Amino acid sequence: LYGLPDALGHIYGLLFLADRPLGLDDIAQDLGVSKSTVSNNIRLLEGVAYVRKVWVKGSRRNYYEVERNMSKVAMETIQKNYEKELEIVVRTSESCKDLLADVIDSSDEGLKEKAQFYYQHIDKLENQTKRFGRKLSEMLISVFQEEVEE
């Protein structure tokens, strides 16, 4: 499954084909793997919203089932990945702007001008990136909203 461990794909496949939510012990026994392998891979699958933990009446164990609404999975995956990228862009641009602010405070007029020029462009890029993120979120919500609510 997308370059991830084989066990992860087997767990996803088992849950996808299961007619009921399965616990870690059930999955480990059915696949002949350790409970720790199942636990680690379930966490990965939960992290990308491919499976979710569900409550089963009368049991205190954790049970899992696949998210069958692939529109929801796609929307959440795109948003999570974009949020990570946005965070990197914002952090990097803020770091650059801090460095440029120091140069702007210097006495060299030639450097000040260049630093102000780059500062403005980095600030503009950061704002455009944030606006793009908002538009992307709005677009995803409008495209997938009906299917997500099902």
C-alpha positions in Angstrom: 0.0 0.0 0.0 1.9 3.1 -1.3 5.4 1.9 -0.3 4.3 1.1 3.3 5.0 -2.3 5.1 3.3 -5.4 3.7 1.7 -6.1 7.1 0.0 -2.7 6.9 -1.6 -3.7 3.6 -2.6 -7.1 4.9 -4.2 -5.5 8.0 -6.1 -3.0 5.8 -7.2 -5.8 3.5 -8.5 -7.9 6.4 -10.4 -5.0 7.9 -11.7 -4.0 4.5 -13.1 -7.5 3.9 -14.3 -8.0 7.5 -18.1 -8.0 8.2 -17.5 -6.5 11.6 -15.0 -4.4 13.5 -11.9 -6.4 14.6 -9.7 -6.2 17.7 -5.9 -6.3 17.7 -5.9 -9.9 18.9 -8.3 -10.9 16.1 -6.2 -9.3 13.5 -2.9 -10.7 14.9 -4.4 -14.2 15.0 -6.0 -14.1 11.5 -2.8 -12.8 9.9 -0.3 -14.8 12.0 1.6 -11.7 13.1 2.5 -10.3 16.5 0.1 -8.0 18.3 2.8 -5.3 18.4 3.1 -5.4 14.6 -0.7 -5.0 14.3 -0.7 -2.2 16.9 2.1 -0.2 15.1 0.5 -0.6 11.7 -3.0 0.2 13.0 -1.6 3.5 14.4 -0.2 4.3 10.9 -3.5 3.5 9.3 -5.4 5.7 11.8 -2.9 8.5 11.2 -3.8 8.6 7.5 -7.6 8.1 8.3 -7.8 4.7 6.5 -9.1 3.0 9.7 -10.9 4.2 12.8 -11.3 2.9 16.3 -14.9 1.9 17.1 -16.7 1.0 20.3 -18.2 -2.5 20.6 -20.9 -2.9 23.2 -19.8 -5.1 26.1 -16.1 -4.9 25.4 -13.3 -2.7 26.7 -10.9 -3.7 24.0 -10.2 -1.4 21.0 -11.8 -2.5 17.8 -11.1 -1.1 14.3 -12.9 -0.8 11.0 -11.9 0.7 7.7 -13.2 4.1 6.6 -15.4 3.3 3.7 -16.0 6.9 2.7 -12.9 7.4 0.4 -13.9 11.0 -0.3 -13.4 11.7 3.4 -10.0 9.9 3.4 -8.9 11.8 0.3 -10.0 15.1 1.7 -8.3 14.5 5.1 -5.1 13.3 3.5 -4.8 16.3 1.2 -5.5 18.7 4.0 -3.1 17.1 6.4 -0.3 17.0 3.8 -1.0 20.6 2.8 -1.0 21.7 6.4 2.4 20.2 6.9 3.8 21.9 3.8 2.2 25.2 4.8 3.8 25.0 8.2 7.2 24.5 6.6 6.7 27.4 4.2 5.6 29.7 7.1 8.4 28.6 9.4 11.0 29.1 6.7 9.7 32.4 5.5 9.5 33.7 9.1 13.1 32.6 9.6 14.2 34.4 6.4 12.2 37.5 7.4 14.0 37.6 10.8 17.4 37.4 9.1 16.4 40.1 6.6 15.1 42.3 9.4 18.5 42.3 10.9 20.0 43.3 7.6 17.4 46.1 7.2 18.5 47.4 10.6 22.1 47.6 9.4 23.7 50.8 8.2 24.6 49.7 4.6 22.0 51.4 2.4 22.6 49.0 -0.5 22.0 46.0 1.7 18.9 47.6 3.3 17.3 48.1 -0.1 17.9 44.5 -1.2 16.8 43.1 2.2 13.6 45.1 2.0 12.9 43.9 -1.5 13.4 40.2 -0.5 11.5 40.7 2.8 8.4 42.0 0.8 8.6 39.2 -1.7 8.9 36.6 1.0 6.0 38.2 2.9 3.9 38.1 -0.3 4.7 34.5 -0.9 3.7 33.6 2.6 0.4 35.4 2.3 -0.3 33.8 -1.1 0.5 30.4 0.3 -1.9 30.9 3.2 -4.7 32.2 0.8 -4.1 29.2 -1.4 -4.5 26.9 1.6 -7.8 28.5 2.5 -9.0 28.2 -1.1 -7.9 24.6 -1.3 -9.8 23.8 1.9 -12.9 25.5 0.6 -12.6 23.7 -2.7 -12.2 20.3 -1.0 -15.1 20.9 1.2 -17.3 21.8 -1.7 -16.2 18.8 -3.8 -16.4 16.2 -1.1 -18.9 17.5 1.5 -21.9 15.6 0.2 -20.0 12.3 0.1 -18.3 12.9 3.5 -21.7 13.3 5.2 -23.0 10.0 3.9 
